[in-house]
Amino acid sequence: MRICSLLPSATEIVYALDLGDQLVGVSHACDYPDDAATKPVVSQSVRQITHLSSEEIDGIVRQARANSNPLYWIDGDLLRELKPDLIITQELCEVCAIDSGSVFETSAKVLDYQPEILTIRPNSVADILQNVRNVASSAGVFQRGDEVVDSLQGRIQAVVNGVAKEGTRPRVLCLDWLDPLRNTGQWVPELVELAGGAERLAVAGGLSRELTWEEIIDYAPEYLMVMPCGYGPDRVRQDASEKLTHLKGWDELPAVKLGQVFLFDGRIPTRHGPRVVDVLEGLAAAMHPQHLADITSYEVFVKERS
């Protein structure tokens, strides 16, 4: 089986299934585990934007959407050379990875055979677990898929059991972007719920949306989880300092007063792969350190009060 993964979450699933040696191509954003960086890169970003500000990146994405311009492209010559049997793509977010329509179109043009193209579109934790099984099925490793899912479900249940003794659920806000301010969607509000919190500005399984600072002030989150999509820890810390701490009323937020602002590696929560359970454990440990401090190896950074 020759597998080509065009999104980071699918690449992480492939490795979790012990299929890394069968992975022949990845996207430019596939960076975990480290071995993924040794694979040929099949899809690229049309424009390098990682050095730009959050506001500039948002503007480029909005303009691309308005003009129906692609953000990514596929190296058709390399795809033909790699001859994949299975291509994994997505139709969840055109900002995060190339869309499935482009994959089907390019494959039809450059390949003289029909590979299996598996399209992923999760909205919930259950969907993510099912996608693990779907990839395992397509790759012919059914048993390994069941083993991985059983292990993930066991860890999820451990969190649920650990927070069951808690009484009230604290108000939580997870920020997916800081300029403009956006909350999280899809599975992240569900992770908060499973971890014993309540994300009342978001809808489990729903879409991310823009928030006003006034909304956040009125909501008065007791926990603030900062996780800008695609940003590593250093960039998250920088943007949180530059975009949040100077806002009027920042010091009066309950989360800030209580020292309960946490900075997450933003490359992980929005990836719909096995590491969403790491995020779940991190959320639980952040909110319930008295019971679950040791449940996670996931690195959660506590932001110092300004």
DRENKOL-247096 format. One record per atom (N, C-alpha, C): y, x negated, z negated; residue in one letter. Coordinates in steps of 0.02 Angstrom, whole numbers, padded with zeros to 5 digits, always signed. Atoms other than C-alpha are relative to their C-alpha. Layout:
! residues N
YXZA;...
This chain:
! residues 306
-00060-00042+00000M;+00000+00000+00000M;+00062-00044+00000M;-00064+00036-00004R;+00169-00070+00053R;+00055+00050-00018R;-00048-00048+00027I;+00307+00014-00047I;+00071-00026+00008I;-00071+00015-00005C;+00493+00016-00013C;+00038+00050-00045C;-00037-00042+00046S;+00604+00083-00153S;+00075-00008+00013S;-00071+00003-00017L;+00783+00128-00109L;+00045+00024-00056L;-00042-00016+00058L;+00845+00168-00284L;-00029-00034-00062L;+00023+00039+00058P;+00837+00072-00449P;-00050+00036-00044P;+00046-00036+00044S;+00750+00209-00548S;-00071+00000+00028S;+00066+00001-00030A;+00607+00217-00424A;-00031-00070-00004A;+00025+00068+00007T;+00592+00028-00428T;-00028-00011-00070T;+00024+00007+00069E;+00575+00036-00617E;-00065+00038-00010E;+00063-00037+00004I;+00440+00168-00598I;-00056-00040+00032I;+00051+00040-00035V;+00346+00059-00473V;-00026-00056-00045V;+00022+00055+00045Y;+00344-00086-00596Y;-00037+00027-00061Y;+00034-00030+00058A;+00295+00027-00741A;-00072+00018+00018A;+00067-00017-00023L;+00145+00077-00636L;-00041-00062+00020L;+00033+00064-00016D;+00099-00108-00614D;-00010-00009+00075D;+00003+00005-00073L;+00135-00099-00427L;+00052-00047+00028L;-00052+00045-00023G;+00266-00235-00419G;-00022-00045+00058G;+00024+00044-00053D;+00155-00342-00307D;-00005+00037+00067D;+00003-00039-00062Q;+00151-00199-00180Q;+00070+00022+00023Q;-00069-00018-00018L;+00340-00178-00177L;+00026-00051+00050L;-00020+00047-00053V;+00401-00253-00013V;+00075+00004+00015V;-00071-00005-00013G;+00583-00193-00011G;+00034+00043-00052G;-00038-00035+00052V;+00720-00131-00129V;+00071+00012+00025V;-00071-00009-00014S;+00901-00075-00130S;+00040-00057-00032S;-00042+00054+00028H;+01046-00191-00171H;+00012+00008-00075H;-00014-00014+00071A;+01062-00108-00343A;-00061-00009-00044A;+00061+00006+00040C;+00882-00138-00399C;+00001-00067-00036C;-00008+00061+00039D;+00901-00264-00540D;-00046-00003-00060D;+00045+00000+00058Y;+00763-00220-00664Y;-00069+00022+00022Y;-00003+00063+00036P;+00644-00298-00700P;+00025-00057+00044P;-00029+00057-00035D;+00701-00472-00650D;-00035-00013+00067D;+00037+00014-00062D;+00564-00485-00518D;+00025+00041+00059D;-00026-00042-00054A;+00648-00346-00419A;+00051-00038+00042A;-00050+00039-00037A;+00784-00471-00371A;-00030-00048+00050A;+00032+00045-00048T;+00656-00572-00275T;-00023+00036+00063T;+00023-00040-00056K;+00618-00430-00154K;+00053+00005+00055K;-00048-00010-00055P;+00698-00407+00018P;+00042+00062-00012P;-00047-00054+00012V;+00852-00296+00009V;+00009+00040+00064V;+00002-00042-00060V;+00839-00151+00131V;+00064+00042+00007V;-00061-00040-00004S;+00993-00046+00087S;+00057-00036-00035S;-00059+00034+00026Q;+01168-00110+00055Q;+00058+00049-00007Q;-00062-00038+00007S;+01335-00041-00001S;+00045-00015+00059S;-00046+00011-00056V;+01458-00015+00142V;+00058-00044-00021V;-00057+00038+00024R;+01594-00091+00034R;-00013-00025-00070R;+00008+00027+00067Q;+01590-00205-00117Q;+00055+00028-00045Q;-00049-00033+00042I;+01674-00109-00257I;-00005-00018-00074I;+00012+00013+00071T;+01608-00182-00419T;+00058-00035-00034T;-00056+00037+00029H;+01763-00289-00442H;+00062+00044-00009H;-00057-00044+00002L;+01880-00139-00427L;+00004+00037-00067L;-00008-00039+00061S;+01951-00034-00568S;-00037+00066+00007S;+00033-00065+00000S;+01869+00130-00618S;+00038+00050+00043S;-00041-00047-00038E;+02014+00226-00542E;-00006-00014+00075E;+00006+00018-00071E;+02000+00131-00377E;-00069+00020+00027E;+00067-00020-00021I;+01812+00159-00368I;-00004+00075+00010I;+00000-00073-00006D;+01836+00344-00400D;+00036+00023+00063D;-00038-00018-00060G;+01966+00352-00261G;-00040-00012+00064G;+00041+00016-00059I;+01849+00268-00136I;-00056+00051+00009I;+00055-00049-00003V;+01707+00387-00180V;+00026+00067+00023V;-00029-00065-00020R;+01819+00540-00164R;+00017+00000+00075R;-00019+00004-00070Q;+01884+00482+00004Q;-00062+00002+00045Q;+00062+00000-00040A;+01708+00448+00069A;-00030+00070+00003A;+00026-00068+00001R;+01653+00622+00015R;+00042+00046+00045R;-00045-00043-00039A;+01805+00705+00093A;-00008-00010+00074A;+00006+00016-00071N;+01778+00617+00259N;-00073-00003+00023N;+00072+00002-00016S;+01587+00628+00253S;-00021-00070+00024S;+00017+00069-00017N;+01578+00438+00264N;-00055-00025-00046N;+00054+00026+00042P;+01421+00350+00202P;+00024-00056-00045P;-00015+00055+00046L;+01430+00234+00053L;-00051-00057+00006L;+00053+00050-00005Y;+01269+00142+00097Y;-00029+00001+00072Y;+00032+00004-00065W;+01175+00084+00252W;-00068-00035-00008W;+00067+00029+00001I;+00995+00035+00290I;-00006-00053+00055I;+00014+00052-00049D;+00945-00126+00377D;-00063+00021+00039D;+00056-00025-00038G;+00837-00048+00511G;-00047-00054+00025G;+00042+00055-00024D;+00775-00214+00579D;-00046-00025-00055D;+00042+00023+00056L;+00715-00268+00408L;-00051+00053-00018L;+00048-00053+00015L;+00634-00099+00377L;-00058-00002+00049L;+00053+00005-00050R;+00538-00118+00540R;-00045-00059-00014R;+00038+00061+00015E;+00484-00293+00490E;-00045+00009-00061E;+00038-00009+00063L;+00425-00238+00317L;-00058+00048+00007L;+00053-00048-00014K;+00318-00096+00386K;-00025+00036-00063K;+00022-00033+00062P;+00314+00009+00226P;-00045+00060+00014P;+00043-00060-00003D;+00177+00138+00199D;+00033+00058-00039D;-00032-00050+00044L;+00281+00227+00064L;+00073-00021-00010L;-00071+00011+00013I;+00471+00241+00055I;+00021+00051-00052I;-00024-00045+00053I;+00547+00313-00103I;+00076+00005+00004I;-00072-00011-00006T;+00720+00390-00088T;+00020+00057-00046T;-00024-00051+00046Q;+00827+00522-00175Q;+00050+00046+00035Q;-00052-00046-00024E;+00938+00673-00146E;+00037+00029-00060E;-00033-00022+00061L;+01020+00680-00316L;+00074-00018-00001L;-00069+00024+00005C;+01179+00575-00302C;+00014-00049+00056C;-00017+00044-00055E;+01255+00501-00146E;+00042-00059-00021E;-00040+00055+00025V;+01362+00388-00255V;-00045-00056-00025V;+00044+00048+00032C;+01214+00301-00338C;-00047-00036+00048C;+00049+00029-00047A;+01098+00269-00190A;+00004+00037+00066A;+00000-00030-00066I;+01072+00307-00007I;-00035+00067-00002I;+00028-00068+00002D;+01032+00489+00030D;-00063+00004+00043D;+00065-00006-00034S;+00863+00548+00092S;+00008+00014+00074S;-00010-00015-00071G;+00934+00614+00256G;+00008-00063+00041G;-00009+00063-00035S;+00988+00439+00307S;-00066-00038+00006S;+00064+00034-00001V;+00817+00372+00262V;-00046+00029+00053V;+00041-00032-00051F;+00725+00500+00369F;+00025-00017+00070F;-00029+00013-00065E;+00845+00471+00513E;-00014-00072+00023E;+00011+00070-00018T;+00833+00281+00510T;-00073-00015+00012T;+00072+00012-00008S;+00645+00281+00488S;-00024+00026+00067S;+00020-00029-00064A;+00624+00395+00639A;+00023-00043+00058A;-00028+00041-00054K;+00731+00278+00743K;-00035-00067+00008K;+00021+00070-00003V;+00660+00109+00698V;-00075-00011-00009V;+00071+00009+00011L;+00478+00139+00652L;-00040+00038+00053L;+00042-00032-00051D;+00342+00178+00779D;-00060+00035-00032D;+00051-00037+00036Y;+00237+00265+00646Y;+00037+00041-00053Y;-00031-00043+00050Q;+00270+00394+00509Q;-00023-00020-00070Q;+00019+00015+00069P;+00269+00322+00332P;+00007+00062-00043P;-00014-00053+00048E;+00261+00436+00182E;+00069-00013-00030E;-00066+00005+00031I;+00438+00468+00121I;+00002+00048-00059I;+00000-00039+00061L;+00443+00527-00058L;+00073+00007-00025L;-00069-00013+00022T;+00608+00608-00109T;+00001+00024-00072T;-00005-00015+00071I;+00656+00615-00292I;+00065+00037-00014I;-00060-00036+00021R;+00776+00742-00367R;-00012+00030-00070R;+00011-00026+00068P;+00762+00758-00557P;+00063+00029-00031P;-00054-00027+00039N;+00871+00864-00669N;-00014-00001-00075N;+00019-00003+00070S;+00776+00852-00832S;-00048-00056-00017S;+00048+00051+00021V;+00666+00737-00934V;-00069+00016+00028V;+00065-00020-00029A;+00514+00837-00877A;-00005-00020+00073A;-00001+00019-00071D;+00565+00806-00696D;-00012-00075+00008D;+00007+00073-00003I;+00577+00619-00729I;-00073-00019-00011I;+00070+00015+00013L;+00403+00615-00804L;-00044+00022+00059L;+00038-00022-00058Q;+00337+00716-00657Q;+00009-00048+00059Q;-00012+00048-00054N;+00417+00592-00537N;-00043-00063-00008N;+00045+00056+00012V;+00318+00453-00620V;-00069+00016+00027V;+00065-00022-00026R;+00162+00552-00582R;+00000+00005+00076R;-00004-00007-00073N;+00221+00587-00404N;-00004-00067+00035N;+00004+00067-00029V;+00248+00403-00367V;-00071-00028-00007V;+00068+00023+00012A;+00080+00362-00445A;-00049+00033+00049A;+00043-00036-00046S;-00002+00496-00338S;+00006-00027+00071S;-00012+00025-00068S;+00078+00434-00177S;-00028-00071+00009S;+00025+00069-00003A;+00025+00256-00219A;-00075-00005-00015A;+00072-00001+00012G;-00153+00308-00263G;-00021-00028-00067G;+00018+00025+00067V;-00146+00258-00447V;+00010+00056-00051V;-00008-00061+00041F;-00165+00428-00529F;-00008-00014-00074F;+00014+00012+00071Q;-00240+00365-00692Q;+00057-00039-00033Q;-00054+00040+00028R;-00104+00236-00718R;+00062+00044-00010R;-00056-00046+00009G;+00026+00372-00692G;-00007+00041-00062G;+00012-00039+00061D;-00053+00478-00827D;+00010-00043-00063D;-00007+00045+00058E;-00057+00328-00945E;+00073-00012-00017E;-00071+00014+00011V;+00127+00289-00920V;+00035+00062-00029V;-00032-00062+00023V;+00179+00471-00943V;-00022+00016-00071V;+00024-00014+00068D;+00070+00492-01098D;+00036-00045-00050D;-00034+00046+00045S;+00150+00338-01175S;+00073+00022-00011S;-00069-00022+00004L;+00326+00401-01136L;+00006+00064-00042L;-00001-00062+00038Q;+00286+00574-01204Q;-00012-00012-00075Q;+00012+00017+00070G;+00220+00496-01364G;+00063-00026-00034G;-00062+00026+00028R;+00383+00403-01390R;+00052+00056-00008R;-00046-00057+00005I;+00484+00561-01355I;-00017+00042-00061I;+00021-00041+00057Q;+00383+00657-01482Q;+00015-00034-00066Q;-00016+00036+00061A;+00409+00520-01611A;+00074+00009-00019A;-00070-00013+00014V;+00597+00544-01593V;+00010+00071-00025V;-00006-00071+00019V;+00583+00733-01603V;-00024+00010-00072V;+00026-00006+00068N;+00477+00718-01760N;+00047-00033-00050N;-00043+00038+00045G;+00597+00592-01835G;+00065+00036-00017G;-00063-00035+00013V;+00751+00703-01817V;-00011+00071-00025V;+00015-00069+00020A;+00662+00864-01866A;+00024+00014-00071A;-00020-00010+00069K;+00708+00836-02049K;+00076+00005-00008K;-00072-00004+00004E;+00894+00830-02007E;+00022+00073+00001E;-00025-00068+00003G;+00996+00986-02042G;+00045+00016+00058G;-00048-00016-00053T;+01154+01011-01939T;-00001-00053+00054T;-00004+00046-00057R;+01174+00934-01769R;+00072-00021+00011R;-00068+00023-00008P;+01329+00826-01750P;+00025+00011+00072P;-00031-00007-00066R;+01450+00853-01605R;+00001-00069+00034R;+00006+00063-00037V;+01417+00719-01474V;+00035+00008+00067V;-00027+00003-00068L;+01512+00671-01317L;-00023-00064+00033L;+00020+00058-00040C;+01437+00557-01186C;+00046-00004+00061C;-00047+00009-00056L;+01561+00487-01060L;-00034-00040+00055L;+00031+00031-00058D;+01494+00446-00887D;+00051-00041+00041D;-00052+00037-00036W;+01662+00381-00821W;+00064+00006-00041W;-00058+00002+00044L;+01827+00333-00901L;+00067+00010+00036L;-00063-00009-00035D;+01959+00346-00764D;-00015+00026+00071D;-00015-00052+00049P;+01958+00491-00735P;-00058+00009-00049P;+00052-00014+00051L;+01863+00548-00889L;-00050+00050+00027L;+00054-00045-00020R;+01695+00626-00848R;-00054+00000-00053R;+00057-00002+00045N;+01553+00687-00955N;-00064-00014+00039N;+00064+00012-00033T;+01369+00666-00916T;-00033+00067+00018T;+00036-00060-00021G;+01250+00789-00834G;-00074-00014+00004G;+00072+00005-00010Q;+01068+00813-00784Q;-00036-00009-00067Q;+00044+00009+00058W;+00953+00740-00918W;+00034-00028-00062W;-00031+00032+00058V;+01079+00653-01032V;+00016+00050-00056V;-00009-00048+00055P;+01134+00810-01128P;-00066+00020-00033P;+00066-00015+00029E;+00949+00847-01151E;-00023-00056-00046E;+00017+00056+00043L;+00922+00672-01221L;+00037+00005-00066L;-00039-00008+00061V;+01062+00704-01346V;-00032+00053-00045V;+00031-00055+00038E;+00978+00867-01398E;-00065-00024-00032E;+00063+00025+00026L;+00809+00783-01418L;+00011-00050-00057L;-00015+00051+00050A;+00892+00646-01521A;+00034+00030-00061A;-00027-00032+00059G;+00961+00774-01643G;+00074+00013+00000G;-00072-00014-00005G;+01138+00797-01578G;+00012+00061+00042G;-00020-00056-00042A;+01234+00932-01486A;+00057-00022+00046A;-00049+00019-00051E;+01327+00895-01324E;+00030+00065+00028E;-00024-00067-00016R;+01433+01053-01312R;+00050+00003+00058R;-00044+00001-00059L;+01547+00998-01170L;-00040-00009+00064L;+00042+00011-00058A;+01400+00970-01054A;-00056+00051+00001A;+00055-00048-00009V;+01256+01074-00987V;-00062-00039+00019V;+00063+00033-00016A;+01078+01009-00990A;-00024+00023+00069A;+00021-00016-00068G;+01018+01000-00810G;+00058+00014+00047G;-00058-00014-00041G;+01196+01029-00748G;+00032-00064+00027G;-00034+00056-00031L;+01320+00918-00659L;+00053-00029-00046L;-00056+00032+00034S;+01443+00794-00730S;+00065+00032+00025S;-00064-00027-00021R;+01623+00855-00727R;+00057-00039-00033R;-00059+00031+00029E;+01798+00792-00760E;+00021+00036-00064E;-00025-00027+00062L;+01868+00816-00934L;+00073-00021-00008L;-00067+00021+00020T;+02047+00816-00995T;-00004-00031-00069T;-00001+00030+00067W;+02092+00712-01146W;+00012+00054-00053W;-00013-00055+00046E;+02154+00872-01226E;-00064+00036-00019E;+00066-00030+00014E;+01979+00947-01210E;-00037-00041-00052E;+00036+00045+00045I;+01908+00796-01299I;+00030+00003-00070I;-00034-00005+00065I;+02038+00804-01437I;-00020+00065-00035I;+00018-00064+00029D;+02000+00989-01464D;-00073+00002-00021D;+00071+00001+00014Y;+01813+00959-01461Y;-00015-00042-00063Y;+00006+00043+00060A;+01832+00822-01594A;-00071-00026-00010A;+00069+00024+00007P;+01666+00732-01564P;-00009-00044-00062P;+00017+00041+00058E;+01583+00657-01716E;-00035-00065+00022E;+00029+00060-00031Y;+01490+00534-01604Y;+00025-00004+00071Y;-00023+00011-00068L;+01559+00460-01445L;-00043-00055+00031L;+00044+00047-00035M;+01434+00377-01327M;+00033-00017+00067M;-00035+00022-00060V;+01522+00276-01192V;-00049-00035+00045V;+00052+00025-00045M;+01409+00244-01043M;+00021+00007+00073M;-00023-00006-00070P;+01507+00224-00878P;-00055-00019+00049P;+00056+00008-00047C;+01383+00241-00735C;+00003-00067+00037C;+00007+00062-00039G;+01326+00074-00665G;+00031-00061-00032G;-00034+00057+00031Y;+01426-00037-00784Y;-00045-00034-00052Y;+00035+00038+00050G;+01346-00176-00885G;+00040-00002-00064G;-00032-00001+00067P;+01389-00205-01070P;+00071-00029-00001P;-00066+00032+00002D;+01537-00322-01040D;+00053+00045+00032D;-00049-00044-00034R;+01621-00204-00916R;+00010+00064-00040R;-00008-00060+00041V;+01588-00055-01030V;+00048-00014-00057V;-00043+00017+00055R;+01671-00144-01175R;+00073-00008+00024R;-00067+00010-00027Q;+01820-00195-01067Q;+00033+00066+00017Q;-00030-00064-00021D;+01847-00021-00994D;+00013+00045-00060D;-00011-00041+00060A;+01826+00064-01163A;+00064-00021-00035A;-00060+00026+00032S;+01960-00048-01235S;+00063+00018+00039S;-00060-00011-00042E;+02079-00026-01088E;+00015+00073+00012E;-00010-00069-00021K;+02052+00158-01049K;+00000+00051-00057K;+00007-00049+00053L;+02016+00241-01216L;+00043-00013-00061L;-00029+00013+00066T;+02088+00154-01366T;+00076+00010-00004T;-00072-00010+00000H;+02269+00177-01312H;+00021+00072+00011H;-00016-00070-00010L;+02257+00364-01282L;+00028+00031-00064L;-00032-00032+00057K;+02364+00472-01395K;-00052+00041-00039K;+00047-00036+00042G;+02259+00535-01539G;-00068-00034-00006G;+00064+00035+00002W;+02118+00408-01515W;-00021-00013-00073W;+00017+00018+00068D;+02126+00350-01696D;-00017+00060-00044D;+00013-00060+00039E;+02114+00530-01755E;-00066+00034+00018E;+00065-00029-00017L;+01950+00570-01669L;-00049-00012-00057L;+00049+00011+00053P;+01814+00598-01799P;-00048-00058+00014P;+00045+00054-00017A;+01700+00478-01706A;+00031-00068-00014A;-00034+00063+00012V;+01830+00341-01719V;+00010-00011-00075V;-00010+00005+00072K;+01872+00377-01901K;-00064-00020-00036K;+00065+00013+00033L;+01687+00371-01946L;-00034-00063+00025L;+00031+00060-00029G;+01653+00214-01844G;-00063+00016+00039G;+00059-00024-00036Q;+01532+00311-01734Q;+00013+00005+00075Q;-00009+00007-00072V;+01584+00255-01560V;-00049-00054+00023V;+00052+00045-00022F;+01439+00173-01469F;+00008-00015+00074F;-00004+00021-00070L;+01442+00074-01307L;-00069-00014+00026L;+00066+00007-00030F;+01288+00089-01199F;+00004-00041+00065F;+00006+00031-00066D;+01233-00016-01052D;-00002+00056+00051D;-00007-00057-00045G;+01292+00105-00918G;-00046-00001+00060G;+00047+00003-00056R;+01162+00046-00793R;-00065+00038-00014R;+00065-00028+00018I;+01022+00134-00888I;+00000+00075-00008I;+00006-00072+00012P;+01063+00313-00944P;-00004+00043+00063P;+00001-00040-00061T;+01093+00376-00767T;-00058-00015+00046T;+00060+00015-00041R;+00934+00299-00698R;-00058+00043-00024R;+00052-00047+00017H;+00796+00426-00694H;-00069-00032+00005H;+00063+00035+00003G;+00654+00309-00736G;-00025-00004-00072G;+00030+00003+00067P;+00549+00260-00888P;+00050-00019-00054P;-00046+00023+00053R;+00698+00182-00978R;+00045+00055-00028R;-00038-00053+00033V;+00777+00351-01011V;-00026+00012-00071V;+00027-00007+00067V;+00661+00352-01161V;+00030-00054-00046V;-00037+00050+00038D;+00744+00190-01218D;+00068+00028-00021D;-00065-00030+00014V;+00909+00283-01207V;-00007+00052-00055V;+00013-00050+00051L;+00837+00427-01308L;-00007-00032-00068L;+00010+00034+00064E;+00780+00308-01444E;+00065-00032-00025E;-00064+00028+00020G;+00950+00222-01442G;+00047+00052-00027G;-00042-00055+00025L;+01041+00387-01463L;-00023+00022-00070L;+00027-00021+00064A;+00926+00436-01606A;+00015-00051-00054A;-00013+00052+00049A;+00947+00269-01693A;+00074-00003-00018A;-00072+00000+00012A;+01137+00279-01674A;+00020+00057-00046A;-00020-00059+00039M;+01148+00454-01748M;-00037+00007-00066M;+00041-00009+00060H;+01011+00441-01879H;-00028-00067-00024H;+00025+00067+00020P;+01001+00259-01936P;-00040+00001-00064P;+00036-00003+00063Q;+00937+00312-02106Q;-00074+00013+00009Q;+00070-00017-00013H;+00775+00375-02027H;-00029-00037+00060H;+00026+00023-00065L;+00763+00298-01854L;+00029-00066+00022L;-00032+00063-00018A;+00850+00130-01859A;-00049-00047+00036A;+00049+00047-00028D;+00688+00040-01813D;-00039+00029+00059D;+00040-00032-00052I;+00630+00159-01677I;+00012-00030+00069I;-00019+00022-00067T;+00713+00067-01534T;+00011-00075+00003T;-00020+00068-00016S;+00730-00104-01456S;+00059+00001+00049S;-00055-00010-00047Y;+00866-00032-01344Y;+00065-00025-00031Y;-00060+00031+00027E;+01030-00125-01364E;+00059+00047+00002E;-00058-00044+00007V;+01168-00011-01427V;+00056-00040-00033V;-00055+00038+00027F;+01337-00089-01456F;+00047+00046-00038F;-00047-00040+00039V;+01446-00019-01594V;+00070-00027+00012V;-00068+00021-00014K;+01629-00023-01547K;+00040-00005-00064K;-00043+00007+00059E;+01747-00089-01678E;+00059+00047+00006E;-00059-00042+00000R;+01888+00025-01728R;+00061-00040+00020R;-00061+00034-00021S;+02053-00018-01646S;+00051-00001-00056S;
